Amino acid sequence: MFNKKTVRDIDVKGKKVLVRVDFNVPTKDGKVGDDTRIRAALPTINYLLEKGAAVILCSHLGRPKGGPDPKYTMKPVAEYLGKLMGKPVAFAEDCIGPVATAAAKELQPGSILVLENTRFHPEEEKNDVEMSRQLASLADVYVNDAFGSAHRAHSSTEGVTKFLPAVAGFLLEKEIKYLGQAIADPKRPFVAILGGAKISDKIGVIKNLLTKADTILIGGGMANTFLKAKGLDMADSLVEGEALETAKELLASGGTKLVLPVDMVLADKFDAEAASKTVDVGNVPAGWRILDIGPKTVAEYAKIVNAAGTVVWNGPMGVFEFPKFAEGTYGVAKAVAASKSISVIGGGDSVAAIQQSGLTDKITHISTGGGASLEMLEGIELPGLAALQDK
């Protein structure tokens, strides 16, 4: 299934290795919040160090506007990594140019250097050849371990591979194996759970999964648009008007594969403290809006998940940021955790929901990439992966 060379296939002793990691983690006042993505990169970093390499790490962080922005510096991430590793981690205040070159030159085998945010240069997102060449000039080998950025053709993910031997890290390999396997050769029944606000974000995913999955369970705001497309009154609920025709087409082609909620939790306003009530689908009174799937739906979805061989989940079932309207998402999370299926969860919100419900260790694989996992579910080739050397 995975046909790319990995760090196991190259000799790195005494070499400088440029590793594209996904250290796009939340930072506030110079402190790292959720460190999942940093920890996910440790197996590759440790392996390279053990094999005698000098490791140079590069990543983007946030969305700086066209230049350096202290809010998005990688410095706190470098310091945090040092604490995790229990050893000093060097930091270069640029990712290309004289500062980066000098820092890379000094780096000894067994040591780590973190480069400044690649997006401090607007050329990064343009996949600029000159920036790619300068990044590549820092090292002898390139490793991509950033699944969360593999769907972008940027200088640090795709451009650099034109100048250096390029292979995958362990995290990228694991992500592609689990997600790729789930879609290409799933243990059946294969159940996909899709949530989130909009159908338009997931049209390609739904179309692709209709050809692969046995059942697709729909929740979140996108369920409202499907229900409206069936002619039901959604009152004040979020409905994507411009996607109604698409929803009708998907329902027609999906047949019994597409499963929609049978009951809903309503709110009288979009607010954590809103009054709430549960009704069957089609009974939404004027002035109310749907903010979650109801208990009957959770029970029905749990039954389907319980019998599954493979479950892929992307997107929450309701507005789970409001505790009152999080029961649907948590109910589905519990069902996925309790099932004996191979379970793969991708997308920031679904991952956050699993973490908040304390069920992380019951899931086969939690993906570190939202956009990248969606594109894989859609069957799109990831440029950062395609650019690596074949086995």
PATORKE-188222 format. One record per residue (C-alpha): residue number from 1; x, y, z. Coordinates in steps of 0.02 Angstrom, whole numbers, plus 50000, padded with zeros to 5 digits. Layout:
<nodes>
(node NUM,(X,Y,Z))
...
</nodes>
This chain:
<nodes>
(node 1,(50000,50000,50000))
(node 2,(50136,50124,50052))
(node 3,(50260,50130,49907))
(node 4,(50375,50272,49960))
(node 5,(50549,50260,50033))
(node 6,(50559,50301,50219))
(node 7,(50699,50347,50339))
(node 8,(50732,50160,50356))
(node 9,(50789,50154,50173))
(node 10,(50929,50283,50186))
(node 11,(51096,50298,50274))
(node 12,(51100,50459,50376))
(node 13,(51258,50433,50479))
(node 14,(51357,50596,50487))
(node 15,(51231,50681,50372))
(node 16,(51125,50835,50396))
(node 17,(50941,50791,50377))
(node 18,(50808,50924,50343))
(node 19,(50643,50863,50416))
(node 20,(50479,50949,50373))
(node 21,(50375,50926,50530))
(node 22,(50200,50988,50568))
(node 23,(50232,51097,50720))
(node 24,(50082,51208,50680))
(node 25,(50026,51201,50862))
(node 26,(49927,51326,50964))
(node 27,(50042,51448,51056))
(node 28,(49990,51588,51174))
(node 29,(50104,51712,51263))
(node 30,(50255,51609,51212))
(node 31,(50183,51446,51281))
(node 32,(50136,51291,51181))
(node 33,(49956,51230,51204))
(node 34,(49911,51059,51132))
(node 35,(50074,50967,51096))
(node 36,(50000,50816,51002))
(node 37,(50086,50861,50839))
(node 38,(50256,50887,50922))
(node 39,(50247,50719,51010))
(node 40,(50192,50636,50848))
(node 41,(50358,50687,50766))
(node 42,(50469,50617,50904))
(node 43,(50489,50439,50835))
(node 44,(50565,50506,50673))
(node 45,(50675,50634,50762))
(node 46,(50740,50504,50887))
(node 47,(50773,50376,50751))
(node 48,(50877,50499,50649))
(node 49,(50977,50552,50803))
(node 50,(51011,50370,50850))
(node 51,(51073,50338,50673))
(node 52,(51200,50479,50690))
(node 53,(51116,50620,50594))
(node 54,(51112,50806,50630))
(node 55,(50926,50851,50625))
(node 56,(50861,51016,50555))
(node 57,(50674,51041,50582))
(node 58,(50565,51160,50481))
(node 59,(50379,51198,50494))
(node 60,(50252,51335,50470))
(node 61,(50150,51403,50616))
(node 62,(49986,51496,50594))
(node 63,(49951,51615,50450))
(node 64,(50074,51760,50459))
(node 65,(50030,51895,50332))
(node 66,(50172,51909,50207))
(node 67,(50318,51925,50328))
(node 68,(50388,51892,50502))
(node 69,(50264,51911,50645))
(node 70,(50325,51881,50825))
(node 71,(50155,51805,50866))
(node 72,(50198,51657,50753))
(node 73,(50380,51628,50798))
(node 74,(50439,51447,50813))
(node 75,(50550,51492,50962))
(node 76,(50431,51431,51100))
(node 77,(50407,51270,51001))
(node 78,(50596,51243,50995))
(node 79,(50607,51272,51183))
(node 80,(50462,51154,51215))
(node 81,(50542,51019,51106))
(node 82,(50702,51039,51207))
(node 83,(50604,51002,51367))
(node 84,(50522,50849,51288))
(node 85,(50689,50784,51224))
(node 86,(50781,50828,51385))
(node 87,(50921,50908,51285))
(node 88,(50960,51079,51212))
(node 89,(50880,51119,51044))
(node 90,(50960,51257,50940))
(node 91,(50852,51390,50857))
(node 92,(50889,51490,50698))
(node 93,(50798,51656,50679))
(node 94,(50768,51624,50494))
(node 95,(50737,51469,50388))
(node 96,(50844,51522,50239))
(node 97,(50986,51647,50211))
(node 98,(51148,51677,50307))
(node 99,(51076,51650,50483))
(node 100,(51002,51479,50439))
(node 101,(51156,51429,50337))
(node 102,(51276,51470,50481))
(node 103,(51168,51377,50609))
(node 104,(51153,51223,50497))
(node 105,(51340,51224,50463))
(node 106,(51382,51220,50649))
(node 107,(51259,51079,50688))
(node 108,(51344,50918,50744))
(node 109,(51278,50739,50727))
(node 110,(51158,50698,50870))
(node 111,(51100,50879,50883))
(node 112,(50938,50968,50836))
(node 113,(50908,51137,50755))
(node 114,(50735,51215,50734))
(node 115,(50718,51344,50594))
(node 116,(50605,51496,50604))
(node 117,(50428,51488,50529))
(node 118,(50438,51446,50343))
(node 119,(50287,51559,50309))
(node 120,(50384,51713,50364))
(node 121,(50436,51708,50181))
(node 122,(50287,51731,50062))
(node 123,(50385,51625,49936))
(node 124,(50347,51470,50042))
(node 125,(50165,51461,49988))
(node 126,(50210,51502,49808))
(node 127,(50324,51349,49804))
(node 128,(50463,51466,49747))
(node 129,(50611,51378,49667))
(node 130,(50742,51492,49745))
(node 131,(50673,51469,49921))
(node 132,(50664,51280,49893))
(node 133,(50846,51280,49835))
(node 134,(50903,51380,49988))
(node 135,(50810,51264,50108))
(node 136,(50887,51113,50022))
(node 137,(51062,51189,50033))
(node 138,(51056,51168,50224))
(node 139,(51056,50978,50218))
(node 140,(51106,50816,50128))
(node 141,(50939,50727,50140))
(node 142,(50756,50781,50155))
(node 143,(50622,50693,50258))
(node 144,(50437,50739,50252))
(node 145,(50350,50695,50414))
(node 146,(50215,50829,50404))
(node 147,(50054,50742,50355))
(node 148,(49956,50898,50405))
(node 149,(50043,50995,50265))
(node 150,(50064,50856,50137))
(node 151,(49913,50919,50038))
(node 152,(50004,51083,50004))
(node 153,(50131,51103,49864))
(node 154,(50244,51227,49956))
(node 155,(50432,51255,49954))
(node 156,(50458,51157,50115))
(node 157,(50343,51013,50067))
(node 158,(50364,50989,49879))
(node 159,(50490,51112,49805))
(node 160,(50636,51054,49912))
(node 161,(50618,50875,49845))
(node 162,(50685,50935,49676))
(node 163,(50856,50966,49757))
(node 164,(50879,50827,49886))
(node 165,(50847,50640,49902))
(node 166,(50675,50642,49984))
(node 167,(50592,50508,50093))
(node 168,(50449,50492,50217))
(node 169,(50457,50496,50406))
(node 170,(50367,50372,50520))
(node 171,(50216,50485,50553))
(node 172,(50183,50518,50369))
(node 173,(50199,50331,50335))
(node 174,(50079,50287,50476))
(node 175,(49950,50416,50422))
(node 176,(49950,50357,50241))
(node 177,(49944,50174,50293))
(node 178,(49793,50194,50406))
(node 179,(49693,50317,50302))
(node 180,(49745,50241,50136))
(node 181,(49707,50065,50197))
(node 182,(49538,50119,50267))
(node 183,(49485,50180,50095))
(node 184,(49575,50061,49977))
(node 185,(49548,49897,50066))
(node 186,(49437,49918,50219))
(node 187,(49382,49780,50335))
(node 188,(49194,49779,50304))
(node 189,(49066,49842,50343))
(node 190,(49152,50010,50310))
(node 191,(49061,50152,50399))
(node 192,(49103,50335,50371))
(node 193,(49041,50467,50493))
(node 194,(49038,50644,50424))
(node 195,(48993,50800,50521))
(node 196,(49035,50984,50523))
(node 197,(48940,51135,50464))
(node 198,(48943,51128,50275))
(node 199,(48909,51003,50136))
(node 200,(49009,51111,50014))
(node 201,(49172,51072,50108))
(node 202,(49140,50885,50089))
(node 203,(49052,50858,49920))
(node 204,(49205,50771,49847))
(node 205,(49226,50666,50003))
(node 206,(49044,50610,50004))
(node 207,(49049,50568,49817))
(node 208,(49209,50466,49837))
(node 209,(49147,50378,49995))
(node 210,(48982,50331,49913))
(node 211,(49086,50220,49798))
(node 212,(49186,50145,49943))
(node 213,(49087,50144,50106))
(node 214,(48941,50032,50153))
(node 215,(48859,50167,50258))
(node 216,(48885,50355,50281))
(node 217,(48815,50430,50442))
(node 218,(48781,50616,50429))
(node 219,(48779,50739,50574))
(node 220,(48820,50921,50613))
(node 221,(48754,51071,50517))
(node 222,(48770,50978,50352))
(node 223,(48630,50861,50405))
(node 224,(48510,51010,50407))
(node 225,(48544,51045,50223))
(node 226,(48510,50862,50178))
(node 227,(48348,50864,50279))
(node 228,(48293,51027,50198))
(node 229,(48332,50947,50028))
(node 230,(48208,50810,50076))
(node 231,(48076,50946,50098))
(node 232,(48078,50960,50289))
(node 233,(48060,51129,50376))
(node 234,(48221,51177,50466))
(node 235,(48153,51339,50545))
(node 236,(48303,51446,50601))
(node 237,(48433,51308,50580))
(node 238,(48591,51331,50480))
(node 239,(48553,51277,50301))
(node 240,(48670,51297,50153))
(node 241,(48549,51361,50021))
(node 242,(48671,51352,49876))
(node 243,(48707,51168,49915))
(node 244,(48525,51108,49914))
(node 245,(48530,51045,49733))
(node 246,(48693,50952,49769))
(node 247,(48615,50878,49925))
(node 248,(48466,50815,49822))
(node 249,(48585,50735,49695))
(node 250,(48688,50652,49833))
(node 251,(48529,50584,49916))
(node 252,(48470,50515,49749))
(node 253,(48635,50431,49709))
(node 254,(48670,50377,49888))
(node 255,(48509,50280,49912))
(node 256,(48508,50188,50079))
(node 257,(48695,50218,50105))
(node 258,(48668,50396,50166))
(node 259,(48592,50392,50341))
(node 260,(48519,50552,50415))
(node 261,(48470,50596,50594))
(node 262,(48296,50546,50656))
(node 263,(48289,50668,50802))
(node 264,(48373,50832,50849))
(node 265,(48419,50940,50997))
(node 266,(48354,51117,50969))
(node 267,(48402,51286,51041))
(node 268,(48300,51447,51043))
(node 269,(48460,51544,51001))
(node 270,(48642,51511,50956))
(node 271,(48709,51518,51132))
(node 272,(48788,51401,51259))
(node 273,(48651,51445,51384))
(node 274,(48506,51433,51260))
(node 275,(48346,51343,51308))
(node 276,(48346,51170,51229))
(node 277,(48225,51032,51183))
(node 278,(48230,50871,51084))
(node 279,(48110,50837,50939))
(node 280,(48091,50711,50800))
(node 281,(48151,50766,50628))
(node 282,(48023,50872,50538))
(node 283,(47953,50949,50698))
(node 284,(48065,51102,50716))
(node 285,(47954,51245,50779))
(node 286,(47977,51422,50711))
(node 287,(48112,51522,50802))
(node 288,(48212,51366,50849))
(node 289,(48371,51295,50773))
(node 290,(48454,51124,50771))
(node 291,(48620,51119,50866))
(node 292,(48647,50932,50891))
(node 293,(48585,50758,50844))
(node 294,(48464,50681,50968))
(node 295,(48474,50525,51078))
(node 296,(48376,50412,50956))
(node 297,(48499,50458,50819))
(node 298,(48647,50424,50932))
(node 299,(48574,50252,50975))
(node 300,(48544,50211,50791))
(node 301,(48718,50270,50739))
(node 302,(48797,50174,50884))
(node 303,(48712,50014,50824))
(node 304,(48784,50036,50648))
(node 305,(48958,50080,50716))
(node 306,(48954,49932,50833))
(node 307,(48937,49811,50686))
(node 308,(49072,49897,50581))
(node 309,(49240,49827,50529))
(node 310,(49313,49998,50486))
(node 311,(49256,50170,50545))
(node 312,(49321,50335,50477))
(node 313,(49256,50491,50565))
(node 314,(49278,50673,50513))
(node 315,(49179,50817,50588))
(node 316,(49074,50841,50746))
(node 317,(48888,50796,50760))
(node 318,(48836,50964,50833))
(node 319,(48898,51124,50913))
(node 320,(49003,51026,51037))
(node 321,(49092,51184,51099))
(node 322,(48929,51214,51197))
(node 323,(48919,51076,51330))
(node 324,(48729,51069,51315))
(node 325,(48745,51026,51130))
(node 326,(48894,50907,51141))
(node 327,(48800,50748,51188))
(node 328,(48780,50690,51007))
(node 329,(48965,50706,50968))
(node 330,(49016,50623,51132))
(node 331,(48887,50485,51107))
(node 332,(48960,50444,50936))
(node 333,(49137,50456,51009))
(node 334,(49090,50328,51142))
(node 335,(49015,50212,51011))
(node 336,(49172,50222,50902))
(node 337,(49283,50190,51054))
(node 338,(49178,50041,51109))
(node 339,(49170,49958,50938))
(node 340,(49296,49824,50888))
(node 341,(49322,49909,50720))
(node 342,(49480,49985,50649))
(node 343,(49443,50167,50689))
(node 344,(49524,50318,50607))
(node 345,(49480,50495,50661))
(node 346,(49534,50649,50565))
(node 347,(49495,50835,50571))
(node 348,(49529,50951,50716))
(node 349,(49354,50956,50791))
(node 350,(49326,50768,50793))
(node 351,(49499,50743,50868))
(node 352,(49463,50875,51001))
(node 353,(49299,50789,51042))
(node 354,(49386,50620,51065))
(node 355,(49520,50700,51174))
(node 356,(49391,50791,51281))
(node 357,(49294,50631,51306))
(node 358,(49454,50544,51366))
(node 359,(49439,50401,51240))
(node 360,(49598,50431,51139))
(node 361,(49678,50264,51184))
(node 362,(49525,50169,51120))
(node 363,(49547,50234,50942))
(node 364,(49658,50142,50817))
(node 365,(49727,50298,50736))
(node 366,(49701,50484,50767))
(node 367,(49756,50586,50618))
(node 368,(49862,50743,50640))
(node 369,(49798,50822,50478))
(node 370,(49624,50895,50447))
(node 371,(49636,50957,50267))
(node 372,(49756,50818,50217))
(node 373,(49645,50680,50287))
(node 374,(49494,50754,50196))
(node 375,(49589,50757,50031))
(node 376,(49639,50575,50057))
(node 377,(49457,50529,50091))
(node 378,(49416,50620,49930))
(node 379,(49544,50515,49836))
(node 380,(49657,50662,49791))
(node 381,(49845,50633,49777))
(node 382,(49943,50733,49906))
(node 383,(50084,50834,49823))
(node 384,(50200,50820,49975))
(node 385,(50184,50631,49967))
(node 386,(50190,50612,49778))
(node 387,(50357,50706,49773))
(node 388,(50448,50577,49881))
(node 389,(50557,50439,49810))
(node 390,(50469,50276,49766))
(node 391,(50530,50115,49846))
</nodes>
